[in-house]
Amino acid sequence: MGQVLYGECVRSGEAMAVRILDLARIGCAVETDACAMDLEGELTVWIGAMGPFAATATRSDDRHHALLFAQPLDDQIVHHFAPDGA
């Protein structure tokens, strides 16, 4: 696992703080502290103060989701947050 980033997922007007793992141009994994909100489906994600980025979330388990970005992130964004590669 690479660097852990902090962000926020927004769906249906509700926001949830998330930890962003394995950031890549096409997607990432997100981890939550609780299942307070259903993240599965279309949403937007903020990575730090950058965003919003449109994405689709698929549940992996109660606290983890895989996100696929609607448009690949620019290489410079990925490099900014994950300079060691992705």
C-alpha positions as CSV (number, residue, x, y, z in Angstrom):
1,M,0.0,0.0,0.0
2,G,1.3,3.5,-0.9
3,Q,0.7,6.8,0.7
4,V,-2.6,7.5,2.5
5,L,-4.3,10.7,1.4
6,Y,-7.3,12.3,3.0
7,G,-10.3,13.4,1.0
8,E,-14.1,13.5,0.8
9,C,-16.7,11.7,-1.2
10,V,-20.0,13.5,-2.0
11,R,-23.1,11.6,-3.1
12,S,-26.7,12.8,-3.2
13,G,-25.7,16.0,-1.3
14,E,-24.1,14.1,1.6
15,A,-20.3,14.2,2.2
16,M,-18.1,11.6,3.9
17,A,-14.5,11.9,4.9
18,V,-12.4,9.1,3.4
19,R,-8.8,7.9,3.3
20,I,-7.6,7.5,-0.3
21,L,-5.3,4.6,-1.1
22,D,-3.4,3.5,-4.2
23,L,-4.1,6.7,-6.2
24,A,-3.7,6.2,-10.0
25,R,-4.9,8.0,-13.1
26,I,-7.9,5.8,-13.6
27,G,-9.0,5.3,-10.0
28,C,-8.2,4.6,-6.4
29,A,-9.4,2.8,-3.3
30,V,-11.1,4.6,-0.5
31,E,-11.5,3.6,3.2
32,T,-14.1,4.9,5.6
33,D,-14.4,4.7,9.4
34,A,-18.0,3.7,9.3
35,C,-20.9,2.7,6.9
36,A,-22.8,5.9,7.7
37,M,-23.5,6.6,4.0
38,D,-23.8,4.3,1.0
39,L,-21.0,5.4,-1.4
40,E,-21.8,2.8,-4.1
41,G,-22.6,4.3,-7.4
42,E,-22.0,7.7,-9.0
43,L,-20.3,10.3,-6.8
44,T,-17.7,13.0,-6.7
45,V,-14.4,12.8,-4.8
46,W,-12.1,15.5,-3.4
47,I,-8.5,14.6,-3.0
48,G,-7.2,17.0,-0.4
49,A,-8.4,20.4,-1.7
50,M,-8.4,19.2,-5.4
51,G,-11.7,18.3,-7.0
52,P,-14.4,17.5,-7.5
53,F,-13.6,14.5,-9.7
54,A,-16.5,12.4,-11.0
55,A,-16.2,8.7,-10.2
56,T,-18.1,5.5,-9.8
57,A,-17.7,3.6,-6.5
58,T,-18.0,-0.2,-6.1
59,R,-18.2,-1.7,-2.6
60,S,-15.4,-4.0,-1.6
61,D,-16.5,-4.5,2.0
62,D,-18.1,-2.5,4.8
63,R,-15.3,0.1,4.9
64,H,-13.6,-0.1,1.5
65,H,-14.7,0.9,-2.0
66,A,-12.9,0.9,-5.4
67,L,-13.4,4.2,-7.3
68,L,-13.1,4.5,-11.1
69,F,-12.8,8.1,-12.3
70,A,-15.1,9.2,-15.1
71,Q,-12.0,10.8,-16.8
72,P,-8.4,9.8,-16.0
73,L,-6.6,12.2,-13.7
74,D,-3.9,14.3,-15.2
75,D,-0.4,12.9,-14.7
76,Q,0.6,16.0,-12.7
77,I,-2.2,15.5,-10.2
78,V,-1.2,11.9,-9.6
79,H,2.5,12.9,-9.3
80,H,1.6,15.7,-6.9
81,F,0.0,13.3,-4.5
82,A,2.0,10.1,-5.2
83,P,5.4,11.2,-6.4
84,D,6.8,7.7,-6.1
85,G,4.7,6.5,-8.9
86,A,1.2,5.3,-9.8
